[in-house]
Amino acid sequence: MKNKRASALWKAGAFVVFLVAIVIVAFTVEIPSVEEIQAAAEGTGVLGAVIFILIYAVLTLTPAPKAVISIAAGLAWGLWIGTLLVLVGAVIGAALSFWIGRLLGREAVEQYTGGKVRAVDEMLQKRGLLSMIALRLIPLIPFTVINYAAGLTAVRVRDYMIGTAVGIIPGTMAFVAVGAYGAELNTGFFIALGALGVLTIGGGIVAARLRKKDAATAAAAGDEDAAKELNAENN
């Protein structure tokens, strides 16, 4: 038991060091500008698209502002191709972040938090897919934070990946559309801005309803601690 707890602690320490490192990288490494991305798209063709996907996937591991890169993709490749490239890069990066959190941090959560996260784990096991879609629909919640945090929970890999892939489609299209149509300030641009607002409000409502439903279910089952935890999150 002691060896297992020690192993979990070492992994958690490595996870913290990794998180500190990626924050430092995010603030010290210069992100390609919109003009540079556009020039790469025009000059390198398919290779430029592949490089963009890889860069986006790596940036997903850090708290770097990915919305700017998504807008640049729209300017460089247009709405449909830009959206596809961002989605592929985002899903690859989200998978990597999730597994890093799961491999290095999940064991420590289980060993040192006891039943404190039980309500969250149970909710994600029962309604992980819907929960992930709801979280992904809220553009204001940092994408990278959700990735690592999900790895610390008991959410199923299948629910996480499908929920991520589906949930980020509307927001991704909205940001890419800003780049694709923003220079013209036409109908597409204003639709994109409106979509971002709707996603923020709608995703928040869905997430709040899911938490309330789980709190009510826990209360009906007599699990007062779980109900209190979920109600506290809801407030």
N, C-alpha and C positions, 0 to 999 in steps of 0.2 A: 504493500500500500504506500509506504514512504517513497519507494523508488518511483512509483507511478505519479505521485504528487510532485516529486522533484522533477521528473521528466516534463510534466505539464508546465511547471514553473519555468524551466529552461526554454521551452517552446514559446511560452508567453513573452519571455524576455526577448527572444529573437524576433518575435512579432512586433514588439514595441520598437526595437532597433530598426527593423525594416520600415515601419511607418515613419519614424523620424527621418530616415534616409530619403524616402520618396518625397517627403515634404521639402527637404533641403534641395533635392533635385528639381522639384517643381518651381522653386523660387530662384534657382541659379542658372538653369538651362534655358536658353532662349527658344521660344516656340516660333516655328516658321510663321511669317506674316501672311496675310491674305494674298498679297501680291506674289510672294514666293511660291505659295501653293498653286496659284493660278498659272504661274510661269512653268512650274513643274508639270502641271496637267497638260499644258499645250506642247511642251517640248519632249516629253518622255512617253506619252501614250499609255499603253497598258502597264508598262513598268512603273510609271508614275502613280497609277491607281493602286498597284500592289504596295508600293512604298508608303502611300498615304494610309492604307489599311493597317500596315505594321506600326507606323508612327502613332496612329489613333489608338491602337490596342495598347501600346506602351504608355501613352499619355493617360489612358483610362486607369492605370495603376496608381497614378498620382492625382493630387487635387488641382491640377492645372485646369484652366477654364476651357472645357471642351466645347461649349456652345459656340465660341468664336471659331473653332476649327470646323464645326458643322456648318456654320454660315459661310465659311470660306469654301467648303466643298460645293455648296450650292452655286456660288459665284464661278467656281472653276469648271464644274461638270454639269451644272443644271440640276433641276429638281430630282428626276428619277434616278439617274446614275449616282448623283451626289448622295441621295438618301440610301441607296444600296451600299455604297462604300462605307458610309458612316455606320450603318447597321451592322455590317460584317465586322468592322473594327471594334465597335462597342461590345458586341456579343463575345468576341474573342477575349477582349480585355476584362469583361465582366466575369467570364469563366476563370481566368487566371487569378483575379482578385479574390473570388469566392474560394478557390482551392487553397490559396495562401492563408486566408482567414480560417478555413476549416482545418487545415493541417497543423497550423501553429497555435491557433487560439481556442478552438472548440474544446479541447481537452481541459484547458485551464478553467473555462467557463463551467464545465461539468464538475470539476474537482473543488473549486473554491466558491462558487455561488450557491451550491446546494439547490434548494427549491425556489430560490428567488426569481429565477427566470422560467420556472416550470409553466406558468400560465402562457407566456409568450411562445414557448416551445410547443405546447399543446395546440395553441391556435394555429401556428404555422404548419404543424403536421396535419391538422384537419382541413385548413383552408389556405394552404401555402400558395397555391396558384393564384387565387383571387387576391390574396394579400400582396403578392409581388406585383401583380398587374396594377393594383391600386396605388402602390408606392411609386411605381415607374411612371404613372400618369401625372405625378406632381413634379413639374420641372424645377420647383424651388428646392426640393430635397436633393442634396449633392449625390450624383450618380455613384461616385467612388465610395462614399460613406456607406451607401446601401450594399454595395458589393461585398465589402469586408465584413460589415455587420451581419449580413445574411450567412456568411460562412461560420460565424460564431454561434448560430442558432441551429435548430434541428430541422430546418426546412429541407424538404427532399430536393435532391439535385435536379430531378425532372421538373418539379414545380418551379424551381428557381430559374432554370434556363428558359422554359417555355414562357413563364411569366415575364421574364426580362425581354425576350425577343418580341413578344406581343405588345407589352406595355410601353416600350420605347418607340414604337413605330409612329404614333401620332406626334409626339414631341419632336422626334427627329425630323419628320417631314416639315413641321412648322419652322424649326430653326434653319433647315436647308432652304426652305422656301424664302425666308428672309434674305438669304444670300442670292438666290436665283432671281428674285423679283424686286429686291429692295432698291436697287439702283434706279428702277423705273417708277417706284412708288405707285404701282398699279393695283388692281383688285387683288391679285395674288398675294401681294405684300400685306395688305390689310387683313386678308383672310388668315394669313399666317399669324399675325399678331393676335387676332381674335381667338384663334385656336389655342394659343399659349394660355390666354386668360381662362378659357373654358376648361382646359386640361387642369390647370392649377386648382380651380374651384371644384370641378367634378371629382378629381382624384381625392381631394381632401374630404369631400362628402362621403365618398365610397369607403375610404379608410376609417372614418369616424363611425359609420354605420356598422362596419365589420367588428370594430372593437366593442361597440355597445351590445351587439348581438352575442358576442362571446362572453361579455361580462354578465349578461342576463342568463345565459346558459349555465355559467359557472355558479351563479347565485342560486338558480333553481336546483342545481345538483348538490347544493350545500357546501360548496367549496368557497368559503368566505374569503380566504387569502387570495385565491386566484381572481375572484371578482374585484377585490380591492385594488389589486395590481393593474387590472385592465381598466378599471374606472379612473385610476390615477393617471394612466397613460392618456386616456381620453380627455382628461381635463388639462 
